[in-house]
Amino acid sequence: MDNGMCFHTMEAEEVIRVLQSRPEGLTDAEAGERFGKYGANALEEGKKRTLPAMFLEQFKNFMVIVLLVAAVISATVAKETADAAIILFVVLLNAVLGVIQESKAEKALAALKKMSSPHVKVRRGGNVRQIKTEELVPGDIVLLEAGDVVPADMRLLESASLKIEEAALTGESVPVEKVTEPLKEKDLVIGDRKNMAYSGSHVTYGRGVGIVTQTGMKTEVGKIAGHLAMAEDSQTPLQRKLNEMSRILSIGVLLVCLVMFAVGLLQGRETLDIFMMAVSLAVAAIPEGLAAVVTIVLAIGVQRMAKKNAIIRKLSAVETLGSTQIICSDKTGTLTQNKMTVKAVYMNGKLMAAEEASAADGHFRQFIRAIMLCNDSKMDRKGNEARLLGDPTETALVEYGMKMGLSMEETEKGNPRVAELPFDSERKLMTTVHQSPEGVFSITKGAPDVLIERCNHILEDGNVRDLTDEDRKAIVKANKEMADQALRVLAVARKTLDRVPETVTQETMESGLAFIGLVGMIDPPREEAKEAVRICKQAGIRPIMITGDHRDTAAAIARELGIARTSDEVITGSQLSALSDEAFNEQVDRYSVYARVSPEHKVRIVKAWKHKGKIVAMTGDGVNDAPALKSSDIGVGMGITGTEVSKGVSDMVLADDNFATIVHAVREGRKIYSNIRKTVQFLLSCNLGEVFTLFIATLLPALFSDHILFPIHILWINLITDTLPALALGMEQAEPDVMNKPPRDPKSSFFADRVGFNIIYQGILEGSLVLIAYLIGRQYSPETATTMAFVALGLIQLFHSFNTRSNEESVFRLGLFSNPWLIGAFLLSALLQLSVVFLPFLNGLFRVTPLTVGQWLTVIGLSFLMIPIVEAVKWIERRIWNRKAQ
């Protein structure tokens, strides 16, 4: 049917006419014809990527392509099969790790399909029948009752106290009471279309009848599935920085290789020798182990975060969360407990917090008994376990009564219900009649403004007296005070009866009542969330609340959590719809709370912040959150209350649904990014040292041999003496003030904050020390010179790993043994490096020769010089930095 139809504004008869149906339902022939026209009431499955396709995608990185070319040349032209094998091993390992992560990614649409109920009751040809949900067509008349999953979008024709929980679709924490009357406004958000029922929502109370308006992909859930298919995955900051680094390295390698090739030709060297030297240079310049090291460092972070209930689905999400500047969070179940709780009561002329009331007070006990009796909640007992079933508002009242010492079973047993007037949206009241040893009485609860009009008495200290104007003003004032705190307020009254009435009517049962008190409830914020918000703000991260709840409720929760200070920071979905994208992009930083929003609004909010260049995280648990989760830089799903849809599109899932877990993730993410920068600085400075060594040796052939270092030397050092210390650097502890700093600018270069300068000078320093070692060794023999250069290069890099633990702090102040992983990596790598020289069967493979004690002391002394020289530079940098800060 027409997607643009405003069914919620039509009379029920008009909807039936437009959909060419009738109250008794479609015939089988009509249903079959429509099934052929509209298709199955099911969501389309997205096109799945195959494992081979995902595997091939891992080789699109330019750095990987250069490495593959180097491997082919090493194996075919230079006949260096060992070099080629090592390069291919690293490339394949990285590809396999990437496939393992990505193969788990796209399961959202399959999860959406599981939300549908397998069968549904319909009227077909005047008879009630049960059919498969997928066979439902527009125009079908559907019967709904408590416990059903709504199978398609529908306009309600009948409603008997029907309440539908739409939290997964709208974010509203309280089930919506449904009506059948047409609504006047066309542009209503889903949560306000109270005469509609939407696919995937749950019937919690009452019963109803509806006519199907949309099925399959045209339902609201189907539209969300479409958004998921259209939403593009964005690169994380780390991916962008590594790609930027790859381009810089690749261009630099090509230029240096061309220069070396030209210099070699001018010097009259053989073309093949020059070519192989260029290959050696390419191998030296590109950090083969970088991708694997970064992946492993991230994986270590993933394991740590899993222990703190943050489950990472994509490795790069760890770093991205660490750089997040905006966290857009759903309210219900994420910032709040998703559980209605009594917060305040008013009785005997006093407004007090719920916990201040005393169970010893006789008046209060009457009040508690009343809210437990006028209640349809049921206790479900299974073995030793018991849980309350029913409307969240009513279960909250029973839980409060039990908390104050009353037993639900004993209260009901001593005051059995003998008659009732069910809740009705027009009356806004519910009345139950009870028989007790003291006599017959009725309890009425409902909207305060309606109930007070039905009262002419008031219960004071357990005794009934006439209700005065002053009493009414006091009740109205207390009601307003609770409402201003965004509490949902109910009034409770009672009436003493002579006998059980033969007929229960509104006129006889809901008049002449004695007012007992008011009760105020709210879905309270998590205590952990309050502290998490504070730490987020301290860390320069702005939390944004996005909810389907009403403006006042959202504002009150936001103020309590510290997300917003004034109501000016709150905007509703309707107000947002009235703003153009350009206007909203300009104003987005004015708002911290979004109330009564739809899924499309959430995506707009995320995109508006991204338009400002911010790194945006989105937390959520419902179907409605899925498009925004996928559109954000990092989606954070809820593991307990979250739908499979939200978890399927998330980069990270919180196993405990605790907003505070995000704080741990942010801390870990910041630490990991810092450690990755240290790792990259270490690897690139080491590789630059290798490039500098080879480049200078090529330019000055009179001082240095054609083979100062062989390709296998470079790869051995890059994969053994580089990789292990680099991994150990990824295990560095977080700096104490890591959560006192603002998020880094996502536009800033990976080489900012002196990282680029350090890479350059430290690389040149390493290369210079290697060249000195070679020149000293040349006094003995060419083989000794090459061996001393090879050993020095490895040991220099091992000593240098201690320097890169911090760009500011002295290694001696950090403590030489505060990172035991680095000590272990140093010892193991040094042992492997020395074994090449000490073990005869490796001498031939690596083309090295044993060294004397004096030669060893020379090499070790030159290598250790890296630490004091870098320490001196750090001291100078600290002096300059502190002076600038002043």
N, C-alpha and C positions, 0 to 999 in steps of 0.2 A: 504494500500500500504506500501511498504518498508519504515520504519521510517528513515533509513540511507541515503535515496536519497537526493542529494544536488540539489534540483530543481532550486535553484537560479543561478546555474552555467550552466544550460541547455538552449538551444535555445527553443523558444516557441513550434516549431513543434516537437521537441524531447520530451518535456514534454507531449504533447498530445498523442504522440505515446506510451510512457512509461505507461501512465495511460489508454491506450487502449480506447481513446475517439476520438472525431472529433469536428471541429469548430461548427457544428450545434447541438452538444450535444448528450447525450445518448438517446436511445429509452426507452420507458416505461418498456419494458421487461428487458433491461440491468440494468436499475436503480433498478428494483424490485429484480433482482438477487443479485446485490451488497448490497442492503439494508439487505438482508438475511445473507450475508457474513460478512459485517462490523458492522451491527447494527445501531441503531438510532444515529443521530448526537446530542447527549446529554451527559451531565456529570453524572457519576454514583453517587448515593447518598451514603454517608457514613452510616455505621451501627449505629443507634441511641441507646443510653443507655436508659433503662426504669427508671421511678422514683423509683420503688422498688430496682433496682440494685444500683442506686446512693445512696439510703437511707442505704443500707447494707454496702456500701463502707465506710460510716462514722464510722463504728464500727471496722475498721481494726487497729486503734490506740491501742497500748498495754496498755496505761493508761486507756482508756475507758473499755477495757476488764477486767482489775483489778477491776475497780469500779463496773462493772456488777457482778463480782464474789462476791465482798463485799456485794452488795445489796442482792444477793440470800442468802448468809450466814446469814445476819442480819435478813432476813424475815423468813427463815426456821429453822435455828438452834437456834438463840438467840431470836426469836420471836419479834425482834425490827422492827415492820412494819413502824414506822415513819422514822427511819434512811433509810430503803430501799426505801421508797417513795421519799425522798428528793434526794437520789443519782440518782434514775431512772429519775426524773424530769429534773435534770441538763444534763444527758446524752442525753435524747430525745430532749431537747431544742437545744443542740449543733448540733445534727444530722439534725434537721429540718432546721436550719440556713444554714448548709452546702449544703443541697439539693436545697434550694431556690437559692443559688448563682450558683451552677453548672448546674442547669436545663436550664440556659440561654446561655451556653457556645458554643456548636457545631452547628452553623448555616451557616458555611462558604460555604459548597458545594451547599446548596439550593440557596444561594445568587449568586454563580457563574452561576447557571442555568438561573437565571433571566436576565443575561447579554445578552443572545442570543435574536436576533430579531425573532418574531414569524413566519414571512413569508419572503420568498426570491424569486426574479425573476431569473428564469433559462431558458436555451434553452433545450428543450426536443424534439428530432426529428425535429429540424429546427424551431420549434415554441417557442415563448416566453411565459412562463407560470409562475404563482405564486403558490409556494408550501410551505408547512410547513417547517420550518428550520430543524426540526428533521428528515425530509425525505431526506435531502441532502446526497449524497454519493460521494466518490472519483471519479473523472472524470466528474462530472457535470460542465457545463459552467454557471457561475453566472454573472449577470449584476449588477453593483454597480453604485450608484449615491449619490450626496450630501445628508447627513442625514441618510444614511443606517448604520446599525451595521453590520460589516463583520461577516457572519454566520459560517465560517469555515476557516481553513488555505488554502490559494490558491496561485498559481503562476499567475501573471498578464499577460494577453495576449494583452490587449489594454489599453491605458491610454490617456485620453484627459484632461490635466491639473489636473490629479487626485492627491488629497492630503488626507492623512489619519492620523488622530490623534491617536497615539499609546502610549500616556502618561501613561495610566493605565497599559500598558504591559511593556514599556521600560523606562518610567520615563522622556522621552524627551518632553520638554515643547512646542515645535513648531511642527505643523503637518508636516509629511514627504511627500515630493513630490515624486510620484512613477514613475518608468520607466518600460520598458518591455524588455530591452536588458539583455542578460545573464551577470552575474558578474564573474570575474575571480577567486577571492579568495574563497576557500571552507569554511574556518574557520571564518566566519563573525558572529558577534553577531546579534541578531534579529533586532536591530535598524539600522543596516547597510545593511540589505537585502531589498534593495529598489524596487525590482521587485516582492516582496511577500506581501501578505495582510494576517493578522492574526485574528483569531476569537476573538470577543469581542472589536476590535478597531472600530473607527468611521470615516466614510467618511465625510470630512468637505468641500471638493471643487471638482468640476469636475465630471467626470464619468470614468468608466472602465469596463473591462471584465476580468474575471479570471477563471481558472480551479481548482477545488477543489483537493487538495493534501492529506489532512488529515481531519478527522472528529472526533467528540466525544472526548474521553479520549486521543486520539493520537495528538490532537492539542496542541499548546503551552499552552493554558489555561488549557487543560486537564492534561498536565504534572504538572502544578502548583497544580491542584486538587490532583494529586497523591502524590506530595510532602507534601501537607497538611495532607494526610492520614498517611504518613510515619513519619512525624515530631513528636518527642516525647515531651510531656509536662514535663518540669523540675520543681523540687521543688524550692520554693522560699527560701531565706536564713532563714526567720522566721520559715518556716515549718521545715527546717533542724535543727534549734536550739531547737525548741520545741520537736522534736523527740529525739534529743540528751538528752534533759532534762528528757524526759519521761523514757528513758532507764536508766539513772542514778538514778532517783527516784525509779523506779521499782526494780532495783537490790538492792538498799539501803534498801527498805522496806522489801524485802524478807530476807536479811541478818539480819536486826534488829529483825524481827519477829522470825526468827529461834533462835537467841540468847536469846530473851525473853522467848521463849517456853522452851528452854533448862534450863535456869535459874529457871523458874517456876517449872519444874519437879524436879530439884535438891533441891528446897526449900520444896518439898512435897505438892504443891498445887494441887487442883483438875484440871483434864484435861480440862473440859469445861470452867472453869474460866480462865485458862491460854489461851485457844483458843480465848475466847471473848476479852481478853485483847490484844491479837495479832490483832484481827479484829479492835479494837479501834485504835491501833497503825497504821494500814494500812490506816484507814480513816483519821487519823491525818496527816499522811505523804504525802498523795496524795492530792494536791489542787484541790478539785472537781470543784470549780468555775473558775479555771484558763482558760480553753478553752472558756467558755462563756464570761468571762471578756475580754479576748484578742479579741474575735470576736466583742464584743460591742464597745471596744475602737477603733478598726479598722472601724467599721460602723460609729462612730461619725466622724472620719477623712474623710470618704467617703462623708458624708453630707457637711462637710466644703469645700471639694475640688469641689463638684458639683456646689457650689455657685461661684467657680472661674473657671467654664467651664471645669473641669476635671472629666469625668464620669467614675467611677470605675466599672468594670464588675466582678472583683474578689477581695475580701477584702484584701487578702495578697499582692496584687499588690501595695498597698499604701506603705507598708514597703519596698518592693523590690525596688521601684523607689528611695526611700530614701537612699538605699545602692549602687545605680548604680555608676559604675566607667566609663563606656563607653556608649555614646548615639550615635547610628548609625542612622542618619537622612536622609530621602529622601530630595532632594533639592526642586524640583518643588512643589509649593503650601504649603510647610512646612517651609522651610527657605526663600523661595522667595514668591512673590505675585501671581505666576502663571498667570501673565498678562504682555504681552510685553508693554514696555514703552519707548518712545523716550527720550534718554539721551543726545545726542549731535547732533549738526548740523554744516555743513561747507558750507559757501557761501561767496562771495565777498573776497575770499582769507583768511578768518578767521575761525578758529575752536573754537566753543564756546559751553558751556553747554546749553541744550535745554531751560532752564528758562531764560538765559541771552538774548535771541533774543527778539527783539522789534516788536510788531505787527504794530507799526507806520512806520516801515521801508518798503518802497515800494517794494524793492527787496525781502525782507522776505515774504511779502504778496503774491508775485508771486510764491515763493517757496512753501508756505503753500497751495496755491490754486492748484498747480501742484500735490502735493502728495495726495490731497483730490479728485481730478478729476480722476487721473489714479489709480482707486481704485474700487474694486467690493463689498465693504461693503454696507450693507443695514440697514436702520433705521427701527426698528420694534416698532411701537407705539400701545400701548393698554391702552386706557383711558389717564390718566395723566402720565403713565409710558412709557419710551422709552429706547430701548437698541439696541446696534449695533450688527449685525449678520455678520459673515464672518471670513476670515482667521485672526488669532490673530495679525499677522504682519500688515495687512492692517487696521484692526480696531484701532490699536495703532496709525497709521498715522492720521486717521480721528479724534480720540480723542485729539491728540496733536493740530490739526488744530482748533478744537472747543474750546480747552482750551485757544488758542491764539486769540480767538474772532471771528472766521469765522463760519458761519452757513452751515452745510452740505447741507440742502435742498436749500438754496438760491444760494450756489455756483453751485450746479448741475443745478438748474433752469436757472441760468444766462448763463451757459456754457453747454448746453445739448450735450450728447455724440451722435455722428452721425456715427461713424465707430470705429473699434478696431482690434487689433492683440492680441489675448489672450496670456497669459504667456506660454512660452514653455521652458522645461528644457534644450533643446539643445541651444536655443537662449539665455536663461537666461534673457529675457526681456519681458516687456508688454507695449503695446502702445495703447493709446486711442485718437480719433480725436473728436474735439469739435467745435461747432459753437457758436460764441459770437458776440455782437454788433460791436466789433473791427475787426472781421474777423474769418477765420478758422485757427486753430492751432492744433498741436498734442503734447501729453505729453508721454514721454517714461521713464520708471523706470526699474531698474534691477541691476545686478551685476556690481560694479564699474569698474572692469578691462575690462569687455565687453563693457560697455556703453561708456567709455572714448575713446575707439578705433573708435566709431561711431560719435564722436564729432569733429568739426573743428571750432566751435565758442564757446564763453563763455558769459554768462550774467553777467555784472558787473554794479552794481548800477542801475539795470533795463534796461541797454542798451547792445546791442549785439556788440561784437568785435571778432576779430580773436583769436583763441586759440594758445598760444605760448608754446614752450618747457618748459619754466619756470612754466607756468600754470599747465601743465601736471605733472611736478615734485611735485608741491605744492599739487595737488589733490591726487597723489599717497602717498605722505607723510602723509597727513591728514587721508587717508583711512587706512594706516598702524597703525597710532596712535590709531584710534578708534578700529581697529581689535585687537590690543594689549591689549585693555581694555575689550576684549571678547564681543564687541558690534557687532550686526548683521548690516552690512552697506549696504545701498541701494543708488544708484546714480539716479539723476533726471535730465532730459534734455527736451527741447522743440524745436518745429520747426514751423515756420510760413508757412502756405499754401495759395495758390491762391484761391483754391476752395475745396469743398469736393471731395476727390478722388473717381473715379468710382470703382477702385479695390485697395484694401489695401494689399500691399506686404512688405516683409521685406526690399527689396532693395530700395523701394521708400520712405517708412515711417521711417526707422531706419538708415538713413545716413544723413550726413550734419546737425547734431544736434547741438543745442546750450546748453552747460552744465550750469545747474542752481545751483546744490549743492549736498551735501551728507547728509544723515540722519542715525544716529546710534541708535540702539534699544537694549534693554536687558530685561529679566525678572528680575526685581530688587529684592534685598533681603528685607525682612520685617525689619523695624526699631526695632521692639520689639525683633526680632530674634538676632540682633546684640548685644543688651544688655543681652539677655539670654545666648548667647555664652560666653560673658565676665564673667557673674556670674557663669556659669558652670565651667569655667577654674579656677576661684577664689575658687570654692568649691572642686577643685581637680577632676573634671569630665572632661573627654576628649570627645569633640564632633567630630564625624566622618561624613563627607558628602558622600552620595552614590547617584549617579545620572546616568541617561541615556544620559545626555547631553555631548557635546564635551569637550575635555580636557581643552582647553583654557577658555571656558565659565565657567566650573566648578572651575578652578583655580582662575579666577578673582572674582567670587562670594565668594569663600572660603577666599581669601585675604581680601575682603571688610568686611566680617563677623568676621574675626579674627580666623578662623578655621585653616588656613594654612598660613605660611609666605613665603615659596618658592615653586617653581614648583617641587622640588625634593620630596615633600610630596604628589604628585599626581601620581596615577597609573591608567592605562586604563584596561578595561575588557580583551582585547587581551593580554596585558602583564601579567595580573593575571592568565589567562588560561595557559600561558607558564610556570608558577611556579608550582612545586609539592606541595602537602599539607605540607610536612615537611619543605620545603624552605619557604613557605608562613607563616607557623606558627612561624618561626624564625624571619621573616622580618615584620610581621604585624604592629608592633609598629612604623615603619618608615613612614607609610602612614596615612594621615588625609583626603584625598580626593580620591574617586573612580569614574572614568568617563567611560561612554559607557559600563555599566555593564548589565548583564542579571540576572534573578531571582536566578539561581544557584550560581552566584558570591556572591549575597547578603547573602545567607545561609553560604557560605564558610567564608565570612568575620566575620559573627557573631560567627561561630564555632571556628575560629582561635583565636578570643579574649577570648572566653570561655576556650579554650585550655590553655591559659595563666592564668587561674584562675580568670578572671575578671567577674564582674556582668554586663551584657550587656542589654541595652534597645535599641529597634529598633522602630523608628517612621516611619510611611508610610501611603499612602492613596490609592495606586493602587493595582490591582490584583497581580502584580509582587512582591509586598512587603509581601504578606500573608505568604509564607513559612518561611521567615526570622523573621516575627513578631511572629510566633508560636515557632520557634527554639530559640529565644532569651529568656532571663530570664524574661523580661517584654516587651510585645508588646504594642505600643502606636499608635492607629489609629486616623485618622482625621475624624471628624464628619460631616463637610460640603462637602469637595471635596472627601472624602474617599468613596471607593466602599463598598458595604455591605460585601464583602469578607474580606477586611482588618479589618473592624469593628468587624466582627464575630469572628476572631481569636485573637483579641486584648484583653489585660488585662485591658487597659484603653483607653478611647476615648476622644480626645480633641474637645469639642463642638464648639470652635471658630477657630479650625485649627491653633492656634497660638503657635509657638514654645516657646514663653515666658511663656505659661501656664505650661510647664514642670518645669520651675524654681519654681513655686508655689507648684507643686506636689512634687518636690525634698525636698523643705523646710518642707512641711507637713509630708512627709515620714520620714525624719530624726527626726522630733519632735516626731512622733508617735512611732518610734522604741525606742527612748530614754524613752518615757513615758511607753512603754510596759516593758522595762527593770526595770523601777522603780516599776511597778505593780508586776512583777515577783519577784523582790527582796523583796517587801513587803509581798507577799503571801507566798513565800518559807521560809523567816525568821520567819513568824508567824507559819507556819506549823512545822518548825524545833523546835520552842519553845514548841509546843504541843508534838512532839515526845520526846524531851528532858525531859519534865515533866513526861510523862508516863514511859519512860525508867528508869529514876532515881528512880521513885516510885516503879518500879518492882524490881530493884536491892537492894533497901533498904526498905524492908517490915516492919522493926521495926519502922521506922519513918513515913512511909506513908501507907495509907489504900489501899486495893485492888481496891477501887473505888474512887481514887482521882478525876477522871473525867469519865463521862459516854459517850458512843458513840454519843448520841443525843446532848450532850454539844459541842462535837467537830464539828459536822455537823452544828449546829446552828451558832457557831462562824465563821466557814468557809464560810457559805452562807450569813450571815447577817452582822456581824461586820467586816468580811474580804472583802466581795464583794463590798459593797457600797463605802468604802474608796478607794478600788482598782480602781473602775470605775472613781472616782473623780481624782485619780492620772493620769489617762489617759487624763484629761482635762488641764493638766499643760501647761503653755505657753512655746513657744520655747525659748531657750537661745539666747541672742543677737548675739552671734558669730556662730550660727549654720551653716551658709553658708560660714564661713571662715575656716572651718575644712575640711580635706580630708575625702573621704568616708572611712568608717570603713573597715578593712580587713575582707572579707567574711569567711576567714579561722579561724579568731579569735574566741575564745570560747565565748559563751553567758555570761559566768561568768567572763570574763576578766575585766580589769580596776577596780579591787578591789570589784566587785559585789559579787563574790564567798566568799571572806573574810568577807564582810559585812553580807552576809546571815548567815554565821556560827556564828560569834561572837554575832550578834544581836539576833539570835534564841536562843543561849545559855543564853544570858542575859534575854530574855523574860521568858524562862523556869525557870531560877533561881528565878526571882521575883515571879512567880506563886507558886513555892515550898515554898518560904518564907511566902507568904500569907496563904498557906495551914497550915503550921506549926503554925502560929499565931492563925488561926481559930481553930486548934485542941485543944487549951487550953479550948475552950468553949464546943464543941461537934463535932462528926464526920460530921453531917449534915452541921453545920456552916463552918467547914473547907472546905468541898466540895463546898459550896456556895461561900465562899470567893475566892477559887481557880478559880471557874468558872467566877465570876464577874471580878476578876483581869485579867484573861486571855483575856477577851473581851476588857476591858478598856486599858490594856497595848498595845494591837494591834491598838486601835484607836489613842492613843497618838503617837505610833510609825509611823503611816501614815504620820505625819508631818515631821519626820526624813527623810523619803525616797523621799521627794520632790527633794532632790539633794544630791549626794554623796560627793560634794565638799563644796558647800555653806552652811552657817549657816541658819537655818530655820528663825532666827530673821532678817537676812539680806535680805532674800527673801521676807519677809513680811508675817505675820501670816494670813492676810486677802486677799492676792493677788490671791488666788484660792478659790473663794466663793463656788465652788462645793464641795471642801473638807470640808469646814466649815459645809455645809449642811449635808454632808454624816456623819461627826462626830456626829453632834447633833441627827440626825435620828437614827443612829446605837446605840448610847449611850442610847437613849430613848427605843429602842427595847430591848436592853440588860437589862436595869434596870426594864422594865416591867415584865420580867420573874420572878424577885424577888418580885416586889411589887404587882402583880396581883395574888390573891389566886388560881384561877382556873388553872394558869400555874405552880404553885409551884409543884403540884403533877406530872404533865407530865414531868417536868425537874428535879424532885427530889431535890429541893432546899428549903431553909427556909429563912424567913425574917432576916435582919441584924439590929444591933443597930447603933446609930449615930457614936459611937467610931469605930465600925467595918467598917462602910462606909468610914470614914476618913482614916483609915489604908489602905484600899484597893485603894482608890483614890491616896493617897500619894505614895504608891508603884508603881502604874501604871504611874504616872507622872514622876517618876525617869528615865523612858526610854529616855526622851528628854535631860536632862542635861548630862546623861552618854554618849549618842551618840554624842552630841555636843562636849564633851571633846575629844572623839576619832577622830572626824572630824578635830578638831584643831591640834591634834598631826599629823594626816595624811597630812594636808596642810603644816605643817612645814617640814616634811620629804620630801614631793613631791617637794616643792619649792627648798629645798636644793639640791635635785638630779638634778633639772632643771638647776641649776647654775653650 
